[in-house]
């Protein structure tokens, strides 16, 4: 479940469980929150 939250709701996980987010970020070596944040910025243009 933690991996699923990491990829499907990364911003929420980062806000609610920063230690877990950091652990998964180090394990997978990606930050899916950046993918979603980037999409939001593109939509506002």
DSSP file (Angstrom, degrees, kcal/mol; ACC not computed):
  #  RESIDUE AA STRUCTURE BP1 BP2  ACC     N-H-->O    O-->H-N    N-H-->O    O-->H-N    TCO  KAPPA ALPHA  PHI   PSI    X-CA   Y-CA   Z-CA
    1    1 A X     >        0   0    0      0, 0.0     4,-2.4     0, 0.0     5,-0.2   0.000 360.0 360.0 360.0 -35.0    0.0    0.0    0.0
    2    2 A X  H  >  +     0   0    0      1,-0.2     4,-2.3     2,-0.2     5,-0.1   0.920 360.0  48.2 -65.2 -41.9    2.8    2.4    0.7
    3    3 A X  H  > S+     0   0    0      2,-0.2     4,-1.8     1,-0.2    -1,-0.2   0.897 110.5  52.3 -64.7 -38.6    4.3    2.0   -2.8
    4    4 A X  H  > S+     0   0    0      1,-0.2     4,-2.8     2,-0.2     5,-0.3   0.933 111.1  46.2 -62.5 -46.0    0.9    2.5   -4.3
    5    5 A X  H  X S+     0   0    0     -4,-2.4     4,-2.3     1,-0.2     8,-0.3   0.875 107.7  59.0 -63.5 -36.9    0.4    5.8   -2.3
    6    6 A X  H  < S+     0   0    0     -4,-2.3    -1,-0.2    -5,-0.2    -2,-0.2   0.890 117.4  30.9 -59.4 -40.5    3.9    6.9   -3.3
    7    7 A X  H  < S+     0   0    0     -4,-1.8     3,-0.2    -3,-0.1    -2,-0.2   0.787 127.3  38.8 -90.4 -29.3    3.0    6.7   -7.0
    8    8 A X  H  < S+     0   0    0     -4,-2.8    -3,-0.2    -5,-0.2    -2,-0.2   0.746 134.2  15.0 -96.7 -24.8   -0.7    7.5   -7.0
    9    9 A X  S  X S+     0   0    0     -4,-2.3     4,-2.3    -5,-0.3     5,-0.2  -0.342  72.4 152.8-142.9  57.0   -0.9   10.2   -4.3
   10   10 A X  H  > S+     0   0    0      1,-0.2     4,-2.8    -3,-0.2     5,-0.2   0.848  72.0  53.8 -63.4 -36.4    2.7   11.4   -3.8
   11   11 A X  H  > S+     0   0    0      2,-0.2     4,-1.9     1,-0.2    -1,-0.2   0.911 111.1  46.7 -65.5 -40.4    1.9   14.9   -2.7
   12   12 A X  H  > S+     0   0    0      2,-0.2     4,-3.0    -3,-0.2     5,-0.3   0.929 113.6  48.0 -65.1 -44.9   -0.4   13.6    0.0
   13   13 A X  H  X S+     0   0    0     -4,-2.3     4,-2.9    -8,-0.3     8,-0.4   0.915 110.6  51.7 -62.4 -42.6    2.1   11.0    1.2
   14   14 A X  H  < S+     0   0    0     -4,-2.8    -1,-0.2    -5,-0.2    -2,-0.2   0.877 115.8  41.7 -61.7 -37.6    4.9   13.6    1.3
   15   15 A X  H  < S+     0   0    0     -4,-1.9     3,-0.4    -5,-0.2    -2,-0.2   0.911 123.9  34.6 -75.9 -43.2    2.7   15.9    3.4
   16   16 A X  H  < S+     0   0    0     -4,-3.0    -2,-0.2     1,-0.2    -3,-0.2   0.819 134.3  20.0 -85.4 -32.4    1.2   13.3    5.7
   17   17 A X     X  +     0   0    0     -4,-2.9     4,-2.5    -5,-0.3     3,-0.4  -0.538  65.3 166.2-137.3  68.7    4.1   10.9    6.1
   18   18 A X  H  > S+     0   0    0     -3,-0.4     4,-2.3     1,-0.2     5,-0.2   0.814  77.8  54.7 -58.6 -33.3    7.3   12.7    5.1
   19   19 A X  H  > S+     0   0    0      2,-0.2     4,-2.0     1,-0.2    -1,-0.2   0.924 111.3  44.2 -66.8 -42.9    9.6   10.0    6.6
   20   20 A X  H  > S+     0   0    0     -3,-0.4     4,-2.5     2,-0.2     5,-0.2   0.906 112.3  52.6 -67.3 -42.2    7.9    7.3    4.6
   21   21 A X  H  X S+     0   0    0     -4,-2.5     4,-2.6    -8,-0.4    -2,-0.2   0.927 110.1  48.9 -58.3 -44.9    8.0    9.4    1.4
   22   22 A X  H  X S+     0   0    0     -4,-2.3     4,-2.3     2,-0.2    -1,-0.2   0.899 110.2  50.9 -62.6 -42.0   11.7   10.0    1.9
   23   23 A X  H  X S+     0   0    0     -4,-2.0     4,-2.0     2,-0.2    -1,-0.2   0.929 114.2  43.1 -61.6 -46.5   12.4    6.3    2.4
   24   24 A X  H  X S+     0   0    0     -4,-2.5     4,-2.9     2,-0.2     5,-0.4   0.855 111.0  56.2 -69.8 -34.5   10.5    5.4   -0.8
   25   25 A X  H  X>S+     0   0    0     -4,-2.6     4,-1.8    -5,-0.2     5,-0.5   0.924 110.6  44.5 -61.0 -44.9   12.1    8.3   -2.7
   26   26 A X  H  <5S+     0   0    0     -4,-2.3    -2,-0.2     2,-0.2    -1,-0.2   0.874 115.2  49.1 -67.2 -37.3   15.5    6.9   -1.8
   27   27 A X  H  <5S+     0   0    0     -4,-2.0    -2,-0.2    -5,-0.2    -1,-0.2   0.954 122.4  30.1 -68.5 -50.9   14.5    3.4   -2.6
   28   28 A X  H  <5S-     0   0    0     -4,-2.9    -2,-0.2     2,-0.2    -1,-0.2   0.671  95.2-139.0 -84.3 -17.8   12.9    4.1   -6.1
   29   29 A X  T  <5 +     0   0    0     -4,-1.8     2,-0.3    -5,-0.4    -3,-0.2   0.838  68.6  98.1  58.7  36.4   15.2    7.0   -6.8
   30   30 A X      < -     0   0    0     -5,-0.5     2,-0.4    -6,-0.3    -1,-0.2  -0.954  63.9-144.2-141.7 161.3   12.3    9.0   -8.3
   31   31 A X    >>  -     0   0    0     -2,-0.3     3,-1.6     1,-0.1     4,-0.8  -0.811  12.7-176.8-128.0  91.4    9.9   11.7   -7.1
   32   32 A X  H 3> S+     0   0    0     -2,-0.4     4,-1.8     1,-0.3     5,-0.2   0.706  79.8  70.8 -63.7 -18.2    6.5   11.2   -8.6
   33   33 A X  H 3> S+     0   0    0      1,-0.2     4,-2.7     2,-0.2    -1,-0.3   0.854  94.7  55.1 -64.2 -33.1    5.3   14.3   -6.9
   34   34 A X  H <> S+     0   0    0     -3,-1.6     4,-2.3     2,-0.2    -1,-0.2   0.867 103.8  54.4 -66.9 -35.8    7.4   16.3   -9.4
   35   35 A X  H  X S+     0   0    0     -4,-0.8     4,-1.6     2,-0.2    -2,-0.2   0.935 113.7  41.0 -62.1 -45.4    5.7   14.5  -12.3
   36   36 A X  H  X S+     0   0    0     -4,-1.8     4,-2.0     2,-0.2    -2,-0.2   0.898 113.6  52.0 -72.1 -40.7    2.3   15.6  -11.0
   37   37 A X  H  X S+     0   0    0     -4,-2.7     4,-1.7     1,-0.2    -1,-0.2   0.885 109.2  52.0 -62.0 -38.3    3.4   19.1  -10.1
   38   38 A X  H  X S+     0   0    0     -4,-2.3     4,-1.9     1,-0.2    -1,-0.2   0.878 107.1  52.7 -65.0 -38.9    4.8   19.5  -13.6
   39   39 A X  H  X S+     0   0    0     -4,-1.6     4,-1.8     1,-0.2    -1,-0.2   0.895 107.5  51.8 -64.2 -40.0    1.5   18.5  -15.1
   40   40 A X  H  X S+     0   0    0     -4,-2.0     4,-1.1     1,-0.2    -1,-0.2   0.886 108.8  50.2 -65.4 -38.1   -0.3   21.1  -13.1
   41   41 A X  H  < S+     0   0    0     -4,-1.7     4,-0.4     1,-0.2     3,-0.3   0.889 109.1  51.9 -67.6 -38.3    2.0   23.8  -14.2
   42   42 A X  H >< S+     0   0    0     -4,-1.9     3,-0.9     1,-0.2    -1,-0.2   0.864 105.8  55.0 -65.1 -36.1    1.6   22.9  -17.9
   43   43 A X  H 3< S+     0   0    0     -4,-1.8    -1,-0.2     1,-0.2    -2,-0.2   0.789 101.8  57.5 -68.5 -27.8   -2.2   22.9  -17.6
   44   44 A X  T 3<        0   0    0     -4,-1.1    -1,-0.2    -3,-0.3    -2,-0.2   0.587 360.0 360.0 -81.8  -8.4   -2.2   26.5  -16.3
   45   45 A X    <         0   0    0     -3,-0.9    -1,-0.2    -4,-0.4    -2,-0.1   0.471 360.0 360.0 -80.2 360.0   -0.4   27.9  -19.3
